[in-house]
Amino acid sequence: MFIRFFKLSYFVQFAALVLLVAVLWIDVIVDPSTIVVSGSCDSFFGLTGFLQNYPVIVLVVSILLLLFQAILLNQILENQRLMERNQLLTAAVYILIVSSSPVIFNPLSWLFVNLILIMLLNITLNIYGKKEPYREVFDATFLIGIISLIYLPAIIFVLFLWACLVLYQIFTWREWLISIIGLTVPYLFAGSYFYLTGLLETEFNLLLSFFTHLQMPVFTQSYYLYFVWGFLAMLLIISLGQFSKGLSENTIPIRKKFRAVLIFFIISLGSAMLAGKLLMSHLVITAIPASVFIAFYLSKTKKHFAPEIIILLLFITILLGKYFNLG
């Protein structure tokens, strides 16, 4: 039912996306005070204190941000011809994965991180086939620089861009030099801001301490996460199997773009080694490529019974988690 319904793209399906978010976020909708605005990636240059006092605003903005990026990711895949047109499977799967994560209690900054990463993925996919993609390379690394100022481990995504340049067989020195310039520009702006506000030395020491005091990833033990991520892992493994078979059936540009998404997935998993105690929230980044793989599988498979059962069990588990949170 889930698969057949979101294989369509009409007003009813868009309205269902809103309803899906409302159901999956029911606990924080009922009690917005449970939303947290804290942590190293939530400063927003001094906005943390303001946001803590207005959890309803944080909730509304977060829901709108989630819906926007889900639809944006769905549209990007259609534009890149990685998914069939006129369906909302990717958006629905993305919402389901993100809403199953602990990030829902600290949503704003992490959703902002994912939004920039979705934009980065789109720009990188658009590089393919262009002879002189100077602007795209600069824009991509500029976004990486911005996102790393919000959440420093995301700086590793510069490896994603470089790997894609190799994948696209772009070896001229200009693109590689531009990638370094684009990455440093946000730091020059941020450094100027911190210098004018007298915070340059403090922020530099914080940046330096991140690399000198790396922490091992901390996995929070939770039966809820074991079940939820167990179901997601089952669905993802099945999807990757279908995805690997589908690669050989597409044209060369489509195959290379799918491989770029696979690189994105590998980098997002690899960057988890830098997440430390933020590991549980960090893994929401993998929702972007995971949604692509799962939606691709669901759109291609003719045997809906097994994936529908897994999705149903996942949905029930999430709702039970919400019920106990409300209790």
Buried (B, 14 or more C-beta within 10 A) or exposed (E): EBBEBBBEBEEEBEEBBEEBBEBBBBBBBEEBEBBBBEBBBBBBEEEBEEBBEBBEBBBEBBBEBBBEBBBBBBBBBBEBEBBBEEBBBBBBBBBBBBBBBBBBEBBBBBBBBBBBBBBBBBBBBBBBEEEEBBBBBBBBBBBBBBBBBBBBBBBBBBBBBBBBBEBBEBEEEEBBEBBEBBBBBBBEEBBEEBEEEEEBEEBEEEBEEBEEEEEEBEEEEEEBBEBBBBBBEBBBEBBBEBBEEBEEEBEEBBBBBBBBBBBBBBBBBEBBBBBBBBBBBBBBBBBBBBBBBBBBBBBBBEEBEEBBEBBEBBBEBBBEBBEEBEE
